[in-house]
Amino acid sequence: MAFEFAKVVVVGVGLIGGSFSLALKAAGATGRIVGVGRRPEPPERARSLGIVDSVGGMDAATLSDADLVLVAVPVAQTGSVLAALAPLVGQSTIVTDAGSTKQDVVAAARSAMGARVGRFVPGHPIAGTEHSGPDAAFPELFRDRNVVLTPLAENAAADVARVRCAWEACGAR
């Protein structure tokens, strides 16, 4: 099963988010990738490196028509990011994360997304390097690496399958 995502938003375009973007592009699995960050410099750097196609913000114009949003920020920031994006994502947008812990991330998602928590599919790629930032991103980071998805009871099977396919397009298992 393969999916193409017309628009992917990556919140946090460092090593993990940037590598996810590059891998999706290399696989031809997305039409457009928009980078978002807390500060303007990392997403602009990611755009200049070709990691993302454009830079957006935590606003409806960026998020409302996204097929998939990857939250690739430090776990301690996940709650505030989810709270900011929850009211802005479209009804069919799938949100996932790349955090290394799940209990606190799921609690943050439940708090931020409320009744729409079923649109959030938790995940954790088991990959990384000692480097960080957009300059550290490379498309092979997830190749033959495991990604653990921890679906919620509220998740639709089709949404979990789409997130799985995104990671598989990146070369992950």
OpenMM code with the backbone's topology and positions (N, CA, C; nanometers):
from openmm import Vec3, app, unit

residues = "MET ALA PHE GLU PHE ALA LYS VAL VAL VAL VAL GLY VAL GLY LEU ILE GLY GLY SER PHE SER LEU ALA LEU LYS ALA ALA GLY ALA THR GLY ARG ILE VAL GLY VAL GLY ARG ARG PRO GLU PRO PRO GLU ARG ALA ARG SER LEU GLY ILE VAL ASP SER VAL GLY GLY MET ASP ALA ALA THR LEU SER ASP ALA ASP LEU VAL LEU VAL ALA VAL PRO VAL ALA GLN THR GLY SER VAL LEU ALA ALA LEU ALA PRO LEU VAL GLY GLN SER THR ILE VAL THR ASP ALA GLY SER THR LYS GLN ASP VAL VAL ALA ALA ALA ARG SER ALA MET GLY ALA ARG VAL GLY ARG PHE VAL PRO GLY HIS PRO ILE ALA GLY THR GLU HIS SER GLY PRO ASP ALA ALA PHE PRO GLU LEU PHE ARG ASP ARG ASN VAL VAL LEU THR PRO LEU ALA GLU ASN ALA ALA ALA ASP VAL ALA ARG VAL ARG CYS ALA TRP GLU ALA CYS GLY ALA ARG".split()
positions = [
    Vec3(0.0848, -0.1166, 0.0000),
    Vec3(0.0000, 0.0000, 0.0000),
    Vec3(0.0898, 0.1235, 0.0000),
    Vec3(0.0667, 0.2164, -0.0881),
    Vec3(0.1458, 0.3385, -0.0952),
    Vec3(0.0515, 0.4573, -0.1029),
    Vec3(0.0930, 0.5657, -0.0432),
    Vec3(0.0158, 0.6886, -0.0450),
    Vec3(0.1058, 0.8014, -0.0914),
    Vec3(0.0455, 0.8996, -0.1518),
    Vec3(0.1166, 1.0234, -0.1792),
    Vec3(0.0472, 1.1313, -0.0986),
    Vec3(0.1253, 1.2181, -0.0443),
    Vec3(0.0738, 1.3290, 0.0344),
    Vec3(0.0921, 1.4554, -0.0474),
    Vec3(-0.0164, 1.5250, -0.0773),
    Vec3(-0.0072, 1.6481, -0.1560),
    Vec3(0.0695, 1.7548, -0.0787),
    Vec3(0.0432, 1.7636, 0.0513),
    Vec3(0.1111, 1.8650, 0.1332),
    Vec3(0.1453, 1.8067, 0.2695),
    Vec3(0.2720, 1.8154, 0.3026),
    Vec3(0.3220, 1.7732, 0.4329),
    Vec3(0.3795, 1.8965, 0.5020),
    Vec3(0.3478, 1.9128, 0.6278),
    Vec3(0.4060, 2.0190, 0.7093),
    Vec3(0.4968, 1.9529, 0.8117),
    Vec3(0.6202, 1.9999, 0.8194),
    Vec3(0.7157, 1.9483, 0.9166),
    Vec3(0.7447, 2.0599, 1.0161),
    Vec3(0.7039, 2.0369, 1.1412),
    Vec3(0.7300, 2.1323, 1.2484),
    Vec3(0.8569, 2.0859, 1.3174),
    Vec3(0.9655, 2.1570, 1.2920),
    Vec3(1.0970, 2.1177, 1.3418),
    Vec3(1.1756, 2.0540, 1.2293),
    Vec3(1.2551, 2.1332, 1.1608),
    Vec3(1.3236, 2.0857, 1.0396),
    Vec3(1.4716, 2.0591, 1.0644),
    Vec3(1.5024, 2.0040, 1.1801),
    Vec3(1.6392, 1.9663, 1.2117),
    Vec3(1.6726, 1.8297, 1.1556),
    Vec3(1.7548, 1.7554, 1.2263),
    Vec3(1.7991, 1.6237, 1.1805),
    Vec3(1.6811, 1.5323, 1.1477),
    Vec3(1.5889, 1.5143, 1.2408),
    Vec3(1.4789, 1.4195, 1.2209),
    Vec3(1.3781, 1.4732, 1.1194),
    Vec3(1.3243, 1.5906, 1.1438),
    Vec3(1.2253, 1.6472, 1.0526),
    Vec3(1.2814, 1.6732, 0.9142),
    Vec3(1.4039, 1.7225, 0.9084),
    Vec3(1.4669, 1.7477, 0.7788),
    Vec3(1.4953, 1.6202, 0.7023),
    Vec3(1.5381, 1.5170, 0.7716),
    Vec3(1.5646, 1.3889, 0.7058),
    Vec3(1.4348, 1.3244, 0.6576),
    Vec3(1.3278, 1.3378, 0.7359),
    Vec3(1.1958, 1.2886, 0.6951),
    Vec3(1.1542, 1.3578, 0.5644),
    Vec3(1.1705, 1.4878, 0.5610),
    Vec3(1.1350, 1.5650, 0.4417),
    Vec3(1.2172, 1.5205, 0.3212),
    Vec3(1.3468, 1.5105, 0.3372),
    Vec3(1.4334, 1.4698, 0.2254),
    Vec3(1.4008, 1.3294, 0.1768),
    Vec3(1.3723, 1.2399, 0.2702),
    Vec3(1.3405, 1.1012, 0.2321),
    Vec3(1.2074, 1.0937, 0.1576),
    Vec3(1.1062, 1.1680, 0.2046),
    Vec3(0.9782, 1.1703, 0.1330),
    Vec3(0.9956, 1.2258, -0.0074),
    Vec3(1.0757, 1.3317, -0.0197),
    Vec3(1.1005, 1.3908, -0.1518),
    Vec3(1.1716, 1.2896, -0.2427),
    Vec3(1.2722, 1.2236, -0.1897),
    Vec3(1.3480, 1.1267, -0.2690),
    Vec3(1.2591, 1.0122, -0.3167),
    Vec3(1.1589, 0.9765, -0.2352),
    Vec3(1.0681, 0.8679, -0.2708),
    Vec3(0.9551, 0.9139, -0.3626),
    Vec3(0.9459, 1.0452, -0.3838),
    Vec3(0.8362, 1.0973, -0.4647),
    Vec3(0.7023, 1.0825, -0.3955),
    Vec3(0.7027, 1.0835, -0.2621),
    Vec3(0.5813, 1.0566, -0.1854),
    Vec3(0.5051, 1.1827, -0.1460),
    Vec3(0.5502, 1.2978, -0.1907),
    Vec3(0.4810, 1.4207, -0.1539),
    Vec3(0.4920, 1.5244, -0.2645),
    Vec3(0.3898, 1.6049, -0.2733),
    Vec3(0.3917, 1.7137, -0.3707),
    Vec3(0.4653, 1.8343, -0.3181),
    Vec3(0.4405, 1.8687, -0.1905),
    Vec3(0.4983, 1.9902, -0.1347),
    Vec3(0.5221, 1.9723, 0.0143),
    Vec3(0.6359, 2.0219, 0.0610),
    Vec3(0.6673, 2.0156, 0.2038),
    Vec3(0.6928, 2.1575, 0.2538),
    Vec3(0.6258, 2.1898, 0.3631),
    Vec3(0.6377, 2.3210, 0.4252),
    Vec3(0.7065, 2.3039, 0.5606),
    Vec3(0.8086, 2.3817, 0.5854),
    Vec3(0.8801, 2.3774, 0.7122),
    Vec3(0.8331, 2.4863, 0.8063),
    Vec3(0.8225, 2.4509, 0.9341),
    Vec3(0.7787, 2.5431, 1.0382),
    Vec3(0.8756, 2.5300, 1.1545),
    Vec3(0.9066, 2.6408, 1.2197),
    Vec3(0.9935, 2.6368, 1.3361),
    Vec3(0.9591, 2.7445, 1.4362),
    Vec3(1.0192, 2.7356, 1.5547),
    Vec3(0.9986, 2.8380, 1.6576),
    Vec3(1.0637, 2.9685, 1.6166),
    Vec3(1.1757, 2.9576, 1.5510),
    Vec3(1.2489, 3.0745, 1.5018),
    Vec3(1.2530, 3.0659, 1.3501),
    Vec3(1.2659, 3.1782, 1.2806),
    Vec3(1.2634, 3.1742, 1.1342),
    Vec3(1.3899, 3.1170, 1.0696),
    Vec3(1.5021, 3.1215, 1.1375),
    Vec3(1.6288, 3.0813, 1.0749),
    Vec3(1.6347, 2.9338, 1.0345),
    Vec3(1.6006, 2.8380, 1.1211),
    Vec3(1.6099, 2.6973, 1.0776),
    Vec3(1.5209, 2.6636, 0.9577),
    Vec3(1.3936, 2.7034, 0.9558),
    Vec3(1.3145, 2.6723, 0.8356),
    Vec3(1.3673, 2.7422, 0.7095),
    Vec3(1.4155, 2.8634, 0.7234),
    Vec3(1.4733, 2.9330, 0.6076),
    Vec3(1.5989, 2.8605, 0.5594),
    Vec3(1.6797, 2.8131, 0.6524),
    Vec3(1.7988, 2.7356, 0.6150),
    Vec3(1.7560, 2.6066, 0.5451),
    Vec3(1.6537, 2.5406, 0.5986),
    Vec3(1.6028, 2.4180, 0.5369),
    Vec3(1.5536, 2.4457, 0.3951),
    Vec3(1.4875, 2.5586, 0.3755),
    Vec3(1.4410, 2.5950, 0.2412),
    Vec3(1.5592, 2.6177, 0.1489),
    Vec3(1.6610, 2.6873, 0.1960),
    Vec3(1.7777, 2.7157, 0.1117),
    Vec3(1.8547, 2.5889, 0.0753),
    Vec3(1.8456, 2.4863, 0.1587),
    Vec3(1.9121, 2.3580, 0.1321),
    Vec3(1.8252, 2.2635, 0.0496),
    Vec3(1.7018, 2.3030, 0.0194),
    Vec3(1.6113, 2.2172, -0.0567),
    Vec3(1.5434, 2.1099, 0.0267),
    Vec3(1.5511, 2.1225, 0.1578),
    Vec3(1.4876, 2.0254, 0.2468),
    Vec3(1.3363, 2.0433, 0.2445),
    Vec3(1.2914, 2.1670, 0.2458),
    Vec3(1.1496, 2.2001, 0.2350),
    Vec3(1.1303, 2.2897, 0.1137),
    Vec3(1.0085, 2.2922, 0.0641),
    Vec3(0.9780, 2.3737, -0.0526),
    Vec3(0.9460, 2.5174, -0.0157),
    Vec3(0.8910, 2.5349, 0.1036),
    Vec3(0.8565, 2.6694, 0.1492),
    Vec3(0.8548, 2.6706, 0.3010),
    Vec3(0.8454, 2.7911, 0.3551),
    Vec3(0.8418, 2.8119, 0.4991),
    Vec3(0.7040, 2.8655, 0.5350),
    Vec3(0.6469, 2.8119, 0.6392),
    Vec3(0.5173, 2.8582, 0.6864),
    Vec3(0.5228, 2.8870, 0.8342),
    Vec3(0.4069, 2.9146, 0.8895),
    Vec3(0.3971, 2.9439, 1.0317),
    Vec3(0.2932, 2.8562, 1.0973),
    Vec3(0.2777, 2.8739, 1.2251),
    Vec3(0.1732, 2.8029, 1.2992),
    Vec3(0.0441, 2.8800, 1.2781),
    Vec3(-0.0085, 2.8687, 1.1559),
    Vec3(-0.1285, 2.9419, 1.1190),
    Vec3(-0.2156, 2.8557, 1.0284),
    Vec3(-0.3383, 2.8978, 1.0125),
    Vec3(-0.4334, 2.8205, 0.9329),
    Vec3(-0.3897, 2.8099, 0.7876),
    Vec3(-0.3283, 2.9146, 0.7340),
    Vec3(-0.2853, 2.9099, 0.5938),
    Vec3(-0.1852, 2.7970, 0.5709),
    Vec3(-0.1017, 2.7688, 0.6682),
    Vec3(-0.0022, 2.6628, 0.6568),
    Vec3(-0.0616, 2.5261, 0.6880),
    Vec3(-0.1433, 2.5183, 0.7905),
    Vec3(-0.1844, 2.3897, 0.8459),
    Vec3(-0.3185, 2.3351, 0.7979),
    Vec3(-0.4113, 2.4187, 0.7602),
    Vec3(-0.5488, 2.3727, 0.7369),
    Vec3(-0.5646, 2.2754, 0.6218),
    Vec3(-0.4782, 2.2833, 0.5201),
    Vec3(-0.4925, 2.1929, 0.4054),
    Vec3(-0.3817, 2.0878, 0.3982),
    Vec3(-0.3098, 2.0698, 0.5083),
    Vec3(-0.2039, 1.9685, 0.5106),
    Vec3(-0.2650, 1.8289, 0.5176),
    Vec3(-0.2058, 1.7358, 0.4451),
    Vec3(-0.2450, 1.5954, 0.4565),
    Vec3(-0.1837, 1.5326, 0.5812),
    Vec3(-0.0600, 1.5722, 0.6084),
    Vec3(0.0166, 1.5138, 0.7190),
    Vec3(0.0993, 1.6233, 0.7837),
    Vec3(0.1009, 1.6250, 0.9163),
    Vec3(0.1876, 1.7142, 0.9932),
    Vec3(0.2758, 1.6272, 1.0802),
    Vec3(0.4074, 1.6423, 1.0650),
    Vec3(0.5028, 1.5743, 1.1524),
    Vec3(0.5541, 1.6757, 1.2534),
    Vec3(0.5384, 1.6438, 1.3814),
    Vec3(0.5927, 1.7263, 1.4885),
    Vec3(0.7252, 1.6627, 1.5287),
    Vec3(0.8343, 1.7287, 1.4911),
    Vec3(0.9684, 1.6754, 1.5152),
    Vec3(1.0460, 1.7761, 1.6006),
    Vec3(0.9966, 1.7951, 1.7215),
    Vec3(1.0572, 1.8885, 1.8155),
    Vec3(1.0949, 1.8117, 1.9410),
    Vec3(1.1792, 1.8693, 2.0275),
    Vec3(1.2072, 1.8017, 2.1551),
    Vec3(1.0763, 1.7727, 2.2292),
    Vec3(1.0711, 1.6581, 2.2965),
    Vec3(0.9490, 1.6133, 2.3635),
    Vec3(0.8932, 1.7202, 2.4569),
    Vec3(0.9783, 1.7934, 2.5242),
    Vec3(0.9317, 1.8965, 2.6171),
    Vec3(0.8540, 2.0076, 2.5468),
    Vec3(0.8720, 2.0235, 2.4169),
    Vec3(0.8016, 2.1267, 2.3407),
    Vec3(0.6767, 2.0732, 2.2714),
    Vec3(0.6576, 1.9432, 2.2718),
    Vec3(0.5474, 1.8829, 2.1967),
    Vec3(0.4118, 1.9341, 2.2421),
    Vec3(0.3891, 1.9459, 2.3706),
    Vec3(0.2602, 1.9911, 2.4210),
    Vec3(0.2236, 2.1288, 2.3705),
    Vec3(0.3170, 2.2222, 2.3770),
    Vec3(0.2859, 2.3581, 2.3317),
    Vec3(0.2673, 2.3629, 2.1802),
    Vec3(0.3427, 2.2818, 2.1067),
    Vec3(0.3257, 2.2766, 1.9610),
    Vec3(0.1896, 2.2190, 1.9261),
    Vec3(0.1510, 2.1088, 1.9898),
    Vec3(0.0202, 2.0492, 1.9627),
    Vec3(-0.0929, 2.1446, 2.0004),
    Vec3(-0.0782, 2.2168, 2.1111),
    Vec3(-0.1810, 2.3125, 2.1515),
    Vec3(-0.1955, 2.4236, 2.0482),
    Vec3(-0.0840, 2.4657, 1.9900),
    Vec3(-0.0885, 2.5728, 1.8893),
    Vec3(-0.1483, 2.5245, 1.7582),
    Vec3(-0.1178, 2.4017, 1.7180),
    Vec3(-0.1653, 2.3566, 1.5862),
    Vec3(-0.3028, 2.2920, 1.5885),
    Vec3(-0.3457, 2.2395, 1.7018),
    Vec3(-0.4724, 2.1655, 1.7094),
    Vec3(-0.5920, 2.2413, 1.6512),
    Vec3(-0.6120, 2.3690, 1.6844),
    Vec3(-0.7301, 2.4365, 1.6289),
    Vec3(-0.7142, 2.4777, 1.4824),
    Vec3(-0.5962, 2.4583, 1.4256),
    Vec3(-0.5673, 2.5079, 1.2912),
    Vec3(-0.5638, 2.4013, 1.1834),
    Vec3(-0.5450, 2.2749, 1.2226),
    Vec3(-0.5350, 2.1690, 1.1218),
    Vec3(-0.6728, 2.1354, 1.0662),
    Vec3(-0.6737, 2.0886, 0.9427),
    Vec3(-0.7975, 2.0522, 0.8761),
    Vec3(-0.8608, 1.9275, 0.9346),
    Vec3(-0.9862, 1.9054, 0.9020),
    Vec3(-1.0601, 1.7909, 0.9534),
    Vec3(-0.9993, 1.6573, 0.9100),
    Vec3(-0.9307, 1.6557, 0.7959),
    Vec3(-0.8732, 1.5303, 0.7475),
    Vec3(-0.7213, 1.5240, 0.7652),
    Vec3(-0.6634, 1.6243, 0.8287),
    Vec3(-0.5192, 1.6252, 0.8511),
    Vec3(-0.4809, 1.5220, 0.9560),
    Vec3(-0.3775, 1.4446, 0.9256),
    Vec3(-0.3222, 1.3499, 1.0220),
    Vec3(-0.2000, 1.4165, 1.0851),
    Vec3(-0.1919, 1.4096, 1.2163),
    Vec3(-0.0778, 1.4631, 1.2897),
    Vec3(-0.0039, 1.3460, 1.3510),
    Vec3(0.1286, 1.3475, 1.3410),
    Vec3(0.2107, 1.2451, 1.4036),
    Vec3(0.3315, 1.3133, 1.4657),
    Vec3(0.4087, 1.2383, 1.5395),
    Vec3(0.5263, 1.2966, 1.6028),
    Vec3(0.6448, 1.2022, 1.5886),
    Vec3(0.7602, 1.2542, 1.6295),
    Vec3(0.8833, 1.1753, 1.6253),
    Vec3(0.9502, 1.1751, 1.7620),
    Vec3(0.8704, 1.1949, 1.8657),
    Vec3(0.9235, 1.2019, 2.0017),
    Vec3(0.9692, 1.0669, 2.0536),
    Vec3(1.0671, 1.0711, 2.1425),
    Vec3(1.1258, 0.9478, 2.1934),
    Vec3(1.0457, 0.8864, 2.3074),
    Vec3(0.9537, 0.9604, 2.3651),
    Vec3(0.8681, 0.9060, 2.4701),
    Vec3(0.7241, 0.9180, 2.4242),
    Vec3(0.6389, 0.8357, 2.4779),
    Vec3(0.5018, 0.8360, 2.4287),
    Vec3(0.3992, 0.8724, 2.5339),
    Vec3(0.4155, 0.8316, 2.6591),
    Vec3(0.3128, 0.8575, 2.7587),
    Vec3(0.2863, 1.0068, 2.7737),
    Vec3(0.3922, 1.0867, 2.7867),
    Vec3(0.3728, 1.2309, 2.8028),
    Vec3(0.3255, 1.2961, 2.6734),
    Vec3(0.3711, 1.2458, 2.5600),
    Vec3(0.3283, 1.2995, 2.4308),
    Vec3(0.1803, 1.2709, 2.4083),
    Vec3(0.1361, 1.1501, 2.4385),
    Vec3(-0.0051, 1.1154, 2.4220),
    Vec3(-0.0909, 1.1987, 2.5168),
    Vec3(-0.0451, 1.2179, 2.6396),
    Vec3(-0.1195, 1.3023, 2.7339),
    Vec3(-0.1314, 1.4447, 2.6799),
    Vec3(-0.0230, 1.4959, 2.6227),
    Vec3(-0.0257, 1.6304, 2.5641),
    Vec3(-0.1210, 1.6354, 2.4451),
    Vec3(-0.1207, 1.5315, 2.3637),
    Vec3(-0.2106, 1.5266, 2.2478),
    Vec3(-0.3561, 1.5213, 2.2935),
    Vec3(-0.3850, 1.4411, 2.3943),
    Vec3(-0.5225, 1.4327, 2.4442),
    Vec3(-0.5685, 1.5689, 2.4976),
    Vec3(-0.4807, 1.6362, 2.5685),
    Vec3(-0.5140, 1.7674, 2.6243),
    Vec3(-0.5332, 1.8713, 2.5140),
    Vec3(-0.4425, 1.8733, 2.4182),
    Vec3(-0.4458, 1.9755, 2.3139),
    Vec3(-0.5535, 1.9521, 2.2093),
    Vec3(-0.5742, 1.8260, 2.1737),
    Vec3(-0.6618, 1.7952, 2.0606),
    Vec3(-0.8030, 1.7549, 2.1017),
    Vec3(-0.8222, 1.7224, 2.2284),
    Vec3(-0.9558, 1.6898, 2.2766),
    Vec3(-1.0212, 1.5802, 2.1942),
    Vec3(-1.1423, 1.6057, 2.1481),
    Vec3(-1.2190, 1.5068, 2.0734),
    Vec3(-1.1541, 1.4704, 1.9406),
    Vec3(-1.0603, 1.5517, 1.8927),
    Vec3(-0.9929, 1.5240, 1.7658),
    Vec3(-0.8627, 1.4461, 1.7847),
    Vec3(-0.8394, 1.3911, 1.9047),
    Vec3(-0.7162, 1.3172, 1.9309),
    Vec3(-0.7014, 1.1969, 1.8377),
    Vec3(-0.8077, 1.1481, 1.7822),
    Vec3(-0.7999, 1.0378, 1.6867),
    Vec3(-0.7231, 1.0727, 1.5612),
    Vec3(-0.7023, 1.2002, 1.5351),
    Vec3(-0.6238, 1.2455, 1.4187),
    Vec3(-0.4738, 1.2407, 1.4487),
    Vec3(-0.4358, 1.2108, 1.5745),
    Vec3(-0.2951, 1.2076, 1.6155),
    Vec3(-0.2484, 1.0627, 1.6257),
    Vec3(-0.1495, 1.0269, 1.5453),
    Vec3(-0.0930, 0.8920, 1.5459),
    Vec3(0.0497, 0.9018, 1.6014),
    Vec3(0.0721, 0.8602, 1.7260),
    Vec3(0.2039, 0.8711, 1.7862),
    Vec3(0.3070, 0.7795, 1.7191),
    Vec3(0.4288, 0.8295, 1.7086),
    Vec3(0.5358, 0.7497, 1.6497),
    Vec3(0.6718, 0.7873, 1.7050),
    Vec3(0.7662, 0.6972, 1.6837),
    Vec3(0.9041, 0.7234, 1.7272),
    Vec3(1.0021, 0.6520, 1.6353),
    Vec3(1.0744, 0.7279, 1.5519),
    Vec3(1.1796, 0.6658, 1.4716),
    Vec3(1.3001, 0.6349, 1.5601),
    Vec3(1.3546, 0.5161, 1.5447),
    Vec3(1.4739, 0.4769, 1.6203),
    Vec3(1.5938, 0.5059, 1.5296),
    Vec3(1.6265, 0.6321, 1.5224),
    Vec3(1.7344, 0.6763, 1.4333),
    Vec3(1.7841, 0.8114, 1.4821),
    Vec3(1.9031, 0.8443, 1.4457),
    Vec3(1.9591, 0.9745, 1.4808),
    Vec3(2.1094, 0.9735, 1.4683),
    Vec3(2.1664, 1.0875, 1.4894),
    Vec3(2.3115, 1.1025, 1.4936),
    Vec3(2.3434, 1.2018, 1.6045),
    Vec3(2.4684, 1.2310, 1.6222),
    Vec3(2.5084, 1.3288, 1.7236),
    Vec3(2.4938, 1.4724, 1.6731),
    Vec3(2.4526, 1.4896, 1.5484),
    Vec3(2.4404, 1.6219, 1.4879),
    Vec3(2.2970, 1.6702, 1.4935),
    Vec3(2.2786, 1.8002, 1.4774),
    Vec3(2.1440, 1.8559, 1.4819),
    Vec3(2.1315, 1.9705, 1.3823),
    Vec3(2.0090, 2.0130, 1.3618),
    Vec3(1.9815, 2.1252, 1.2723),
    Vec3(1.9631, 2.0808, 1.1285),
    Vec3(1.9155, 2.1705, 1.0446),
    Vec3(1.8902, 2.1373, 0.9045),
    Vec3(2.0137, 2.0873, 0.8296),
    Vec3(2.1288, 2.1397, 0.8620),
    Vec3(2.2502, 2.0973, 0.7919),
    Vec3(2.2860, 1.9514, 0.8187),
    Vec3(2.2331, 1.8944, 0.9258),
    Vec3(2.2612, 1.7548, 0.9601),
    Vec3(2.1671, 1.6569, 0.8899),
    Vec3(2.0589, 1.7072, 0.8292),
    Vec3(1.9583, 1.6196, 0.7681),
    Vec3(2.0129, 1.5492, 0.6447),
    Vec3(1.9724, 1.4224, 0.6284),
    Vec3(2.0085, 1.3477, 0.5072),
    Vec3(1.9009, 1.2427, 0.4808),
    Vec3(1.8727, 1.2142, 0.3542),
    Vec3(1.7570, 1.1311, 0.3202),
    Vec3(1.7672, 0.9847, 0.3606),
    Vec3(1.8838, 0.9349, 0.3913),
    Vec3(1.9000, 0.7934, 0.4254),
    Vec3(1.8916, 0.7658, 0.5752),
    Vec3(1.8651, 0.8655, 0.6568),
    Vec3(1.8679, 0.8479, 0.8020),
    Vec3(1.7787, 0.7323, 0.8485),
    Vec3(1.6632, 0.7157, 0.7871),
    Vec3(1.5677, 0.6155, 0.8342),
    Vec3(1.5753, 0.4833, 0.7589),
    Vec3(1.6613, 0.4764, 0.6591),
    Vec3(1.6698, 0.3543, 0.5782),
    Vec3(1.7075, 0.2352, 0.6658),
    Vec3(1.6229, 0.1322, 0.6601),
    Vec3(1.6417, 0.0081, 0.7363),
    Vec3(1.6449, 0.0292, 0.8875),
    Vec3(1.5848, 0.1378, 0.9327),
    Vec3(1.5733, 0.1640, 1.0771),
    Vec3(1.4285, 0.1405, 1.1187),
    Vec3(1.4089, 0.1052, 1.2419),
    Vec3(1.2740, 0.0830, 1.2929),
    Vec3(1.2071, 0.2148, 1.3301),
    Vec3(1.0777, 0.2201, 1.3053),
    Vec3(0.9923, 0.3273, 1.3552),
    Vec3(0.8800, 0.2588, 1.4311),
    Vec3(0.8624, 0.3001, 1.5546),
    Vec3(0.7584, 0.2417, 1.6390),
    Vec3(0.6370, 0.3333, 1.6344),
    Vec3(0.5260, 0.2809, 1.5841),
    Vec3(0.3995, 0.3533, 1.5898),
    Vec3(0.3211, 0.2983, 1.7074),
    Vec3(0.2591, 0.3881, 1.7834),
    Vec3(0.1820, 0.3466, 1.9006),
    Vec3(0.0401, 0.4025, 1.8870),
    Vec3(-0.0387, 0.3426, 1.7978),
    Vec3(-0.1725, 0.3957, 1.7702),
    Vec3(-0.2591, 0.4040, 1.8954),
    Vec3(-0.3475, 0.5011, 1.8938),
    Vec3(-0.4454, 0.5189, 1.9996),
    Vec3(-0.5714, 0.4418, 1.9635),
    Vec3(-0.6502, 0.4084, 2.0618),
    Vec3(-0.7771, 0.3400, 2.0365),
    Vec3(-0.8655, 0.4237, 1.9437),
    Vec3(-0.8502, 0.5546, 1.9489),
    Vec3(-0.9317, 0.6459, 1.8679),
    Vec3(-0.8854, 0.6583, 1.7231),
    Vec3(-0.7660, 0.6073, 1.6908),
    Vec3(-0.7137, 0.6216, 1.5545),
    Vec3(-0.7883, 0.5343, 1.4554),
    Vec3(-0.8181, 0.5904, 1.3390),
    Vec3(-0.8731, 0.5120, 1.2287),
    Vec3(-0.7600, 0.4287, 1.1690),
    Vec3(-0.7893, 0.3063, 1.1336),
    Vec3(-0.6873, 0.2186, 1.0756),
    Vec3(-0.6256, 0.2807, 0.9509),
    Vec3(-0.7052, 0.3511, 0.8724),
    Vec3(-0.6536, 0.4138, 0.7503),
    Vec3(-0.5516, 0.5228, 0.7817),
    Vec3(-0.5713, 0.5965, 0.8911),
    Vec3(-0.4754, 0.7007, 0.9296),
    Vec3(-0.3436, 0.6389, 0.9757),
    Vec3(-0.3535, 0.5326, 1.0530),
    Vec3(-0.2321, 0.4624, 1.0969),
    Vec3(-0.1587, 0.4086, 0.9741),
    Vec3(-0.2314, 0.3543, 0.8779),
    Vec3(-0.1697, 0.3014, 0.7557),
    Vec3(-0.1002, 0.4122, 0.6778),
    Vec3(-0.1587, 0.5299, 0.6725),
    Vec3(-0.0956, 0.6418, 0.6000),
    Vec3(0.0350, 0.6843, 0.6677),
    Vec3(0.0344, 0.6907, 0.8010),
    Vec3(0.1578, 0.7265, 0.8726),
    Vec3(0.2623, 0.6182, 0.8509),
    Vec3(0.2202, 0.4932, 0.8596),
    Vec3(0.3136, 0.3822, 0.8350),
    Vec3(0.3743, 0.3938, 0.6949),
    Vec3(0.2905, 0.4203, 0.5955),
    Vec3(0.3394, 0.4320, 0.4588),
    Vec3(0.4360, 0.5498, 0.4421),
    Vec3(0.4120, 0.6579, 0.5143),
    Vec3(0.5043, 0.7723, 0.5082),
    Vec3(0.6427, 0.7286, 0.5545),
    Vec3(0.6475, 0.6603, 0.6684),
    Vec3(0.7765, 0.6144, 0.7204),
    Vec3(0.8388, 0.5096, 0.6288),
    Vec3(0.7570, 0.4198, 0.5744),
    Vec3(0.8103, 0.3203, 0.4816),
    Vec3(0.8655, 0.3863, 0.3562),
    Vec3(0.8022, 0.4945, 0.3107),
    Vec3(0.8551, 0.5686, 0.1957),
    Vec3(0.9926, 0.6269, 0.2282),
    Vec3(1.0155, 0.6525, 0.3565),
    Vec3(1.1466, 0.7032, 0.4015),
    Vec3(1.2500, 0.5909, 0.4139),
    Vec3(1.2070, 0.4683, 0.3906),
    Vec3(1.2980, 0.3536, 0.3984),
    Vec3(1.2951, 0.2830, 0.5318),
    Vec3(1.2071, 0.3255, 0.6208),
    Vec3(1.2022, 0.2670, 0.7556),
    Vec3(1.1216, 0.1378, 0.7572),
    Vec3(1.1426, 0.0632, 0.8629),
    Vec3(1.0644, -0.0589, 0.8898),
    Vec3(0.9675, -0.0283, 1.0014),
] * unit.nanometer
topology = app.Topology()
chain = topology.addChain("A")
for resn in residues:
    res = topology.addResidue(resn, chain)
    for name in ("N", "CA", "C"):
        topology.addAtom(name, app.Element.getBySymbol(name[0]), res)
